[in-house]
Amino acid sequence: MKTIKKYLSRGGKCFLFAAIAACGLMGCSKHSSESKSIAEESEIKTLGATNLSDLVSDFKIVPLETSDSIIIGRISSIKKRGDALFLVSDNRLLKFSLSGNFVGELIHKGPGPDEVMDIADYEARGNDAYILAPGKLIVKNHITGEKIKEMPMPDYVSWGRLRDTDSGLLVIAQHPEEGQNSILLIDVDAGEVKSEFFPASKNWGLSNGMELVELGDGKYIHQYGQSADLAVITPTTQSVDSIQLVNSSDAIGADEYSERSKQLHSSNDLGLTTYHGLTATGSNLFWMGIGADGMTLYLYDKNTKSTIAVPGNELKDDLSWADNIMENMMIGVLAFNESDDNAFISHLDPAMLKDAVEGKSLKFEEAYEVLDKVGEDANPLIVFLEFKPIKN
């Protein structure tokens, strides 16, 4: 296997869904520590008719600052890190305060000397922001905007997923020459890639459509496409294991997903259950399953290792009053909406939310008061949802 030094010396460019939370008194059971899946199908508590608001412990709406110089278009990613929000909108990586005030632009997509061709992913820790771009990693001080350093990356890293860990920056990227996937640990202080390791399975493909999600206990997971199979990455031991998201008998596996996807135009034609929108907070994992019986929303509690499920036709969204859960931004179409605390983050169009809640009896009435001060042409509203814990 080629080493990372060889790549650098060659002169290369060196929808979730949020589900629902809360069993409260419903007594979800804990799955076995020897399980080969995140959620044991036989131990998942499936809820009946459910109001979204009854599962939520805290709900807050924060308008993003709107001005002629800062107009937000399509949001493709939101991350809360510390006391700041980082989001990618169209061609820019932007920073806002938790109260929605615009702080600044960290980087812009383009051909210029201070721009990048693509924003593959980004992270933040302390005052530093890490931006993964084709062929390089850029480190900036997100307080001052100053560029601290730029590190060359292997030439095959045209896109990837980035995650800060105690062992260093964790990067995953497809590796065309090796026929599998490269996982890198980067020592930013030393300005070098300190190790490179691979999953055991050569058939394991990493998805550009899913985040690198923190499972807990120093482990991180990444989903293969929309299959039930996950890679479990442990940076401290530089090991990669396999686990299933749900060990359902009708869940599609990674190999079958890969084979069928080559022949079909849509994953909805696969005939088995696919899983979408794997998303995390500090305490929960969220995802959505789509199968023959329709859509199901899942919530996994990292602390109790318990899971609840809510069939889509049983869920009434009485927070955004969206008719179609598939298009409901309140509970997270985004797979890239991650928080370092226990709040699930999403965004809403102010005009749509105003229209939806007009004349309704609102359980979290104070949260909606900001709508009186926000124009219909304003930038998106950021929504923070905290779900009730799932008890054993």
N, C-alpha and C positions, 0 to 999 in steps of 0.2 A: 504494500500500500504506500502510495506516495506520501511524503511528509509535508507538513505545512510550510517548512522552510523552502522546499523545492518550489512550491507554488509561488511563494513571495519572491524568490530569486529569479523567476522566469520573467519578471517585469510586467506581470498582469496587473490589473487594477487593484495593485497591491495596496343568528338571528336567531335569536333566542326568544332565544326567547327566555325570558325570565319566566320563571314559572312561579310557582306559587309557594308560598311558604307557609307553613304553619300547620302543625298538627296540634300544637297546644295540648289539649286534653285528649287528643285522638290516639295517642299511644303508638307511634310508629316503632317498628322493631329494629334492632341493630343487626347489621349483617356480620357474618363470620370474618375474623381477621385473616382466615386462610382463603378468602374468596378471590376468584380471578376476575371479578367485575366490580365496578364502582357501586352499582345498585343491583342487588339480588332481586330478580323478578318476583320470587315468592314472598319477599319481605317488604315490598313496596306497598305503602298505604295509598289506595286510590280513593279520592274524595268524590262525593256526589256534587249536587248543585252547590255552587260556591260563589260568593261575592268577593271580588278582589280586595275590596277595602277591609273585609273582615280578617284577611290574612296579613295585613300590613300594620306594623307597629309605629312607623314614622313615615311621613310623606312631606316633601318639600319641593317647591318650584322656584327656580332661580333664572330670571331673564338674563341673557347675554347682552352686554352693552351694544347699543346700535348707534352708529354715526356714519357720515358719508365716507369716512376712511376705513371703516371696518364693517363690511357687509358679508355675512356668512352665507355660503351657498350650501352645497351638499356636504353633510358631515359624514365621514367614513370611519372615524375612530374617536373615542373619548377615553381618556385615562385620568383618574384622580391620583395624584401623587403628593402626599403631604398636604400643604395648604393651597394647592394650585390644581387647575384643570388644564390638561393639554389635549388639543384636538386637531385633527387633520380635516381641513375643509378645502375642497377643490385642490388647489396647488400649494397650500401653505400649512405649516405646522405652527399653531398659535397657542398662546398661553393666556389664561384668564384666572382671576382670583375666584375663590369659592363663592363670593357674592356676585360674580358675573362681570366684574370690571375687566376690561381689556388691558393686558399687561404688555404684550408685544408679540411680534412675529419672530420665530426662531430660525426658520429657514423657508426658502421658496424653491419650487420646482422650476427648472429652466436650464439653459445652456451657459449661463454666465459664470464668472469665476467664483462667486460666493453663493452659487445655487447648486442644486443636485438634480440629476435626471429623474430620480424617483425617490420617494420617501418610503422605503420598504417597511420600516418599523422605527419605534422610538421608545426611550425609557427615560426616567429621571430618578436621581437619588441625591439627597442633600441639595446643593446648589448646581449640580451638574445635570445636563441633559445629553443623552446619547442618541444619535441619529444614524440609523443604518441605511446606507445608500449603495447603489451598485458599485462594487469595488472598493468601498471605503467605509470607515466609521468616523463620524465627526463628534467631537465632544465640545459642548458649549456651556458657559455659565448662564443659566436661564434667568439669573437675577440681573446681570449686567448686559447680557447678549454677547459677551466676548467669546470668541473662538479660542478654545484652549489647545486643542490638538486635532490632527487628522491622521488616522491610521489606515494604511493600505490593508485590504482584505484579499483573500484568495480570489482569483479571477472568475471562479464559478459562482461566487456570491453575488448574483444579480438581484435576488430578493431573498428574504428570509424572515425569521421571527426572532425578536430580541427580548431578553428578560434579565433583569438584575438579580443576582443571587449572592449569597455570602461567599461563594467560591469564585466569583467573578461574573462577567457578563456572559450569559448563555445565548448562543446563536445557533439556529438550525437552518439548514439550506440544502437544497437538492444538489447532488454531486453527480453530474452526468458521466464522468470518466470512471468512477468507481461503481456505477450502477446502483447506488443506494444513496443514503443521506448523510451529510456531514454535520456533526455537532461540535461546535467550537466553544472553548472557554477562553475568555479574553481578560488579560490583566491590563486594565486601562492605565494604571499608574506607571507600569513598566512599558506601556505602549507596545505590547506584543500579544500574539496568540500563544497561550501557554500550553494548550493541549487540543487535540482533535480526536474524536472517537465516533464510532458508527453504531447504528442499531445492528443487531444480529441478523435480522431478516433482510435479504437483498430486495425483497418485494415490498418493503415498507416504504410508502411514499408519503411525504409530508405535504400537508394541505396549505396552500396560500390563502385559503379562505377562513382559517381558524387561528385563534390566538394560542400562544404558548402559556398555558394556564397553570397556576399554582394549586396543587392538590393539598399540600400540607406536609409536615414532617420532612421538609427539605426536598420534596419531589415535585416534578412538573409534568404535565401531561399535554399531549398533542394528538389530535384526532386525524385518522386517515380518511380524507374526503368526508363523506357523510355516513360512513360505516359505523358499526358498533365498536370497532377496534381502536385502541389507543396505544401510543408509546408512552411509557413512564420513564422519565429521565431523572437520574439522581446525580447532580453535579459533584457531590463530595466523593463519590466512588467512581464517577465517570462510567456509569452503567446504564443500560437501557433494557427495560423489560416490556412485556406486552400485557395488556389487561383489556377487558371489555367494559364499555360504558354501561350497558344493560345486557344481562345474559338471557335475553328473550329468545325463544325458539324461532321466531320469525324475523329476528334482526339480521341484517346483511353484514357479512364479514368483509375484511379489507380486500382479500383476493377476489372474492366474487363481485364486490363493488367495482374493483378496477376492471375486471373482465367485462361486466355488463355495461359499464359506463362507456366503453369504447364502441358499443353497438347501439346505444340509445341516446336520444337527444335530451332527455330529461330524467333526473333521478326519480321522479314520480312514477316512471314507467318500470321501475325495477321489480315491483311485485312483492317486495319485502319492506320491513320497517327501516327507514333511514333516520339519522339523527342530525339535527341542525342547531347552529347558534350556541355552541358550547361557550359559556361565559362564566366569570367568577367574581365573587367579592371575597373579603377576608374570611367570611364564615360559610359561604354557600357556593355551590355550582348550579348552573341553570342550563337546561337544554330542552329541545323539542323533538318529539318523535312523530313521524308521519308514516302511517301504514294503511292497511286495508280498512281499518275501522275509523280512520280519520286522524286528527291531530291530538297529541297528548303533551301537556307541559309537565316538566319534572323539576323538582328542587331537591338538592342533596345538601345535608348539613355536615360540614367537615368535622365538627366537634363531636356529634353523636353518631356520625356515620349512618344516618337514617335518611330515607327518601320518601317523598310523597309525589303523587301524580294526580293531575286533574285533566280529564278529557276536555277538549276544546269546547264541545257543545254543552258542557256543564258549567263553564265559567262565565260569569257576568262581570264585565269590566265596568264597575260603577265609579271609576276614577277618571278615565278619559271618555267613557261612554262610546268607545269604538264598537261598531257593529261587527267588524271583521277582525278577529284576533290575529290573523296572519299579517295584517297591515297596522297593527297596533304598536306604535312606538313607545307607549307607556311601559309595556312589559318587555320591550327589548328585541326589536328585529336585528339590531346590531350584534355581531359576534365580537366586536372590538370595543366593548364598553365596560372597562374594568376599573375597579376601585381597590385601593389598599386598605379600606376599612370595610364596614359591613353594609354599606349602602350600594344598592344596585343603581347604575346610572343609565339614563336614556335621554332622549330629547323629543320635543314636540313642536309643531308649528303653532304659534300663538293664535292665529285666526281660527284654525280648526278646533283648538281646545276651547276657545271662547264660545264658539258656536255649539260645541258638544255639551257644555255644562250649563248653558243658559236655561234658567228656569228649573234646574235640578236641585234636589236636596243633597247637599254636599257634606259628607262625613268629616273631611278634613277642611273645614270652611276657611280657616286662616290661610291655608296654603294657596288658595285660589285668589286671595285678595290682591296679589301682584298683577292679576289680569286687568284690573281696573286702571293700571298705570302703563300698560304695554299696548302699543299700537299694533294693528293687524299686520303691518309691514315690518315689524320688528324682527330682529334676529331670533333664532330658535330659543325655546325655553329648555333649560336643563332640569331634569327630574331626578330626584333622589328618593329611592324607595328602600325602606328597611323592612324585611319580613320577620314575622315572629319565628322563634326557634322551633325546630322540630324535635320533639321530646321522644325518648324511647318508650 
